[in-house]
Amino acid sequence: MTSRNFSIETIGIVGTGAMGRGIAQIAALAGLTVRLYDTNPAAIGAARDYLAETFAKLTAKGKLEQARSLAALANVSGAQVIGELADCDLVVEAIVEKLDVKQALFRELETVVSGRCVLASNTSSLSITAIAAGCTDPSRVVGYHFFNPVPLMKVVEVIDGLRGDPAAGDALMDLARRMGHTPVRAKDMPGFIVNHAGRGMNTEGLRVAGEGVASFADIDRIMREQAGFRLGPFELLDLTALDVSHPVMESIYHQFYEEPRFTPSPITGTRLAGGLIGRKTGEGFYRYEDGKQLVPAEAPAPTGLPASVWVSKRYPHAHDAVVQLIGKAGVALDEGVTPALNSLIVVTPFGHDATTAAVDEGLDATRVVAIDTLFPLAGAQRRTLMTTPATTRAVRDSAHALFAADGVPATVIRDSTGFVAQRVVATIVNIGCDIAQKQIATPDDIDLAVTLGLGYPRGPLALGDALGASTILAILSNMFSVLGDPRYRPSPWLARRAQLGLSLTQRDAADIDTQSKETQQ
């Protein structure tokens, strides 16, 4: 295949919904000539009116100069028939997510545009190779996946099909930068980077809720305030809406041939069927009034501290952190080899549940409470405690009072392998590692795509490094040993780098050496 030189100045956009309008906005502002086409002629005029209103608002707020606003709008025109896209250098489709419809559109476009025109799909979940398979020249078909709202979500995935010309993808990478976006490059695999990596938060959060470990609100609180994410899984699902996110979960699961890591939850299927879609309908995992989320009030912590506390020494660093909190609360520390009869027993498992931790150390499960120490306890915004099925209410309440004594809220959950934050974060890191292992994208692009596309505090690989690859590996291995669920099997990328003490962001040394030599040449 001979690589071509693609130069892009005129862009056609097929489909004038939210995504099409957003792409048109950033393209017009970048000085590109934009042609809008839609099978509904009225939608074209509505889209141009929307852009005019948007540019006017930005100008009124001082975010856009008047001259640039007028120039951008002048760059946008409508195409009444698809033949008016003939002189476009790029056509981006942003239409319905149906393979046969997209294939039919691309076959029609091939009869209209020149051989130097790139054909791009904004699909979020369909195979670029499959879309291109209907074309006479599949080499110029590229995935160009923007995120909604396009002007604010500053990342775009560029996806190469199996028969794609790398030069076409290169041209879209350059164009993305010209339009003020950050491009990331991905192979044609289900979910690409962002929707693939996003399975960790959503599907594991749903798994935690499905096991009856904690409520939707408590899981969100833990992921926000303990783990440091901007949104918890159920707030995120309400924002994206289940009519969008549930089909994507099912699609990615089936495209990976029922890979256990991506198993959807019946929770979302049932709620979708019942119309509890999310924020846009006023009710999802939360209710909304005038666009404001209504969150159930959190009960205050109990009073009544334990007389003394014995802390497991299985994990020395965790032990020391817990002992410091106990000292600040003024509670006596039981330093015996085994717990005294009246002591609260605290364990600090990683990946194990409280029951397994108690049995492994031969402890009285009626007095055992586990505390999650994956994230620092001192200076925390929230702590998570976990009971065994045998833990008494009095013991649970005394532990809750102790670990909330300094004013930091504590959430008490039912027994769970890996608490909440441990198992969700470990799943996020593990899936990110597997994306790297499969060479779907470079480690840098994986982290960049996830931070920009999902708003995570760190990309999955950097997050794993920050918490310790060996710690994440231990959490997953322990969860796998207790549950026997292949969902939690560690990625080879994670396991090998943890064993060698390497960063999760590091590619194989031989690959780095090869690239270095190629660059020097």
C-alpha angles and dihedrals in degrees: 000000000000113000116232133210109244118196117186124202103129119052128190119203120200112199121035102209124116094297096044092049092048093051090047090052097055092040094052092047089052090058098256122142106245128201118190122206130179133163086234105066092199090059091062093058091044090053093051090047088051091052091048090052092046094050090047092052092049090050092049090052091051093246095114131037116240094236093051091047092054092044092050092051091047087056091063124081136158128248111215093193129026090243088073088073090068097110096045119125090204134019118195118194118210100173137125117322096248120122097213092050093050092046091051091050093050092048088053093046090054089063091052111039130062125258091257093061119107115221112210133186124208090203116149098199114008123100114261089207090055092049090049092047090079092058130091089221108034092169094085096049112105136170113243105180115185125181129233123285089032098196092054101036099074099194132086129184117224109202125195117211120218091259095037125130107236088217090065090054090045090055091052091048090055092045092052090056091048089054091051097257132124112238124209123191123227140174118242101270130134111286092005104222112316101039089041094051092043091067089082098065099038104039095042092046088053090047091054091050092044090056090056091242096135142342124271091253094049092049089051092048091052094049092047103039103028102030096033101235120149092230134018120232096265095046087051093048090050090051096050092037125231094252085067104031101041095057089047090052091051093044095052092045093053095040088057089051097251096313105187093224089068101041109147122224127244086224093077094042092054094045092048090052089050094052095248090135104148146259096339092062096040095248135063127119083335133030120243130207118189087347093304119126115237109214123190111249117256115239115240119256116266122252127233120080123220118259092235139351131218115200125201115243094204089111108031098197091049090046092054093049092051093046090055091056092048091052092051090052090054094237120145116255116226103218097180123129086243127024120272116242095257099041127113107237116221123192128185108206127179110211094342124101122240091256094057091045091052095047094045091056096038094243131160101261092202089069099038124113123170125213125200111236099172089109121041115281095204112077091009122151091213140007129206125219127187132197133204118238086256098050110118122235092241091055092046092051094047091052090048091051091048098050093043094045093105092055097262109130117242125203117210114208135181119260113297135165102248098006107244107290095042095054096041094046093044090052091050091051093044094052090047089052091051091052086056092045091054089048091232087143139350118272090249093052092046092056093040093050094048097047092048098034100040102023094234116164089240136004115263095257095047089045090054090050092049093053094036125265090233090054092051089047091051092050093051094042092050092047090049092049093051099041103027087216113147087213087083100045108129119248114247088236090060097040096050096045092046090052093047095042092241129147115260087230092060119103121212109294092234091057091051091049091049093051091046091054092047090051092050091051 
